[in-house]
């Protein structure tokens, strides 16, 4: 259980908040590259950490991420013209390049140098893994670009989607850390899910609904082991990587299925983007796998047309099917793994009141993740520019999750040591 003040610290991420300052020290997934796919395409609104921004790709393919509101009279640049290597406000024609420099001011007298004194707030961006990432912190503390395994693979080895989740990032992320809910929330659906069906690990999850958790700190975050009994001499381990500040890698099912991962990025204090990634480190994704992902299967979702909001959402009670729930076709009555999670996480309220919680032994990973975040906050506040933050070093990101059977006498962090390192060109370990 957290105190009210601790909960406030962890959940508030706007400008000037401690957690907002911490998150701004990391590269942040801002939008899908497909959202601004072509040079001079229409600009796109982006909201991150409570800041309203506008993204565009200029005539040379460079990416700009600017304050949404023009420095002149604060009209939204969403209505601007993306042309000739800049975004021009439709109100009075002030034009900005990708770095936020005002490069033209046709409303001022010819020869005026006023434009040289105008700088629109802008954030640097990089494009990799089908995602446009931004860094919103102090320029002198900018870390190396992200090197999560899925982000540096070839395009045909990866599928990335995002969806709107109408809750604070923290309760969504905690759901990704929690491995015990799989035996319940997804119990009647994982048999048919393309990422789970026909695997040996699925049988262990269904047969032992009381996993025992062991959690160890890593350089980048946490390694969370959930063990289930196979027999008197062996355990089935599902090992999750949590990488600061908001990434998880899902323990795999079977050797033929792709790996999966998530990121939960705050839009503001009451909403977040839930990113979902499937990838394979040694082969292109098959067309049948891609078709299922595009259709919203597995960890992906079906959208309201023209948006990234799921068809099943809080306004329609996530299309809960009570008949399916009664008949055992769905444990929760909600269709789809991601929406089963989201329905329960959003049901906690926009910002969960953690003072009311009563945590058990299966919540060990969640407890330690909160402590890790709070410790990083303390480090940043005490050390300032000299703070060493978990997850910012690319080495911290080159990790994998795994699933395996180990003898009961072998600690999981020892038995799985090699399997938890992402080695280019080598397959992952899973059953």
Secondary structure, DSSP 8 states (H G I E B T S, - for coil): ---HHHHHHHH--STTSHHHHHHTTSEEEEEEGGGG-STT---EEEEETTEEEEEEE-TTS-EEEEESB-TTT--BGGGSEE-SSSEE-TTT--EE-TT-BEEE-TTS-TT--GGGG-B--B-EEEEETTEEEEE-S-GGG-------GGGGS-GGGEEEEEEEESS-HHHHHHHHH--TTHHHHTTTTTTT-TTTTT-HHHHHHHH----EEEEEE-SSEEEEEEEEEEETTEEEEEEEEEETTTEEEE---SSSS-EEEEEEEEEETTEEEEEEEEE-SSS---HHHHHHHHTT-TT---B-TTSSSBSS-GGGGGG--HHHHHTTS-SSS--SHHHHHHHHHHHT-SS--GGG----GGGHHHHHHHHHHHHHHHHHHHHGGG---TT-SHHHH-B--EEEEEETTS-HHHHTTGGGB--TT------
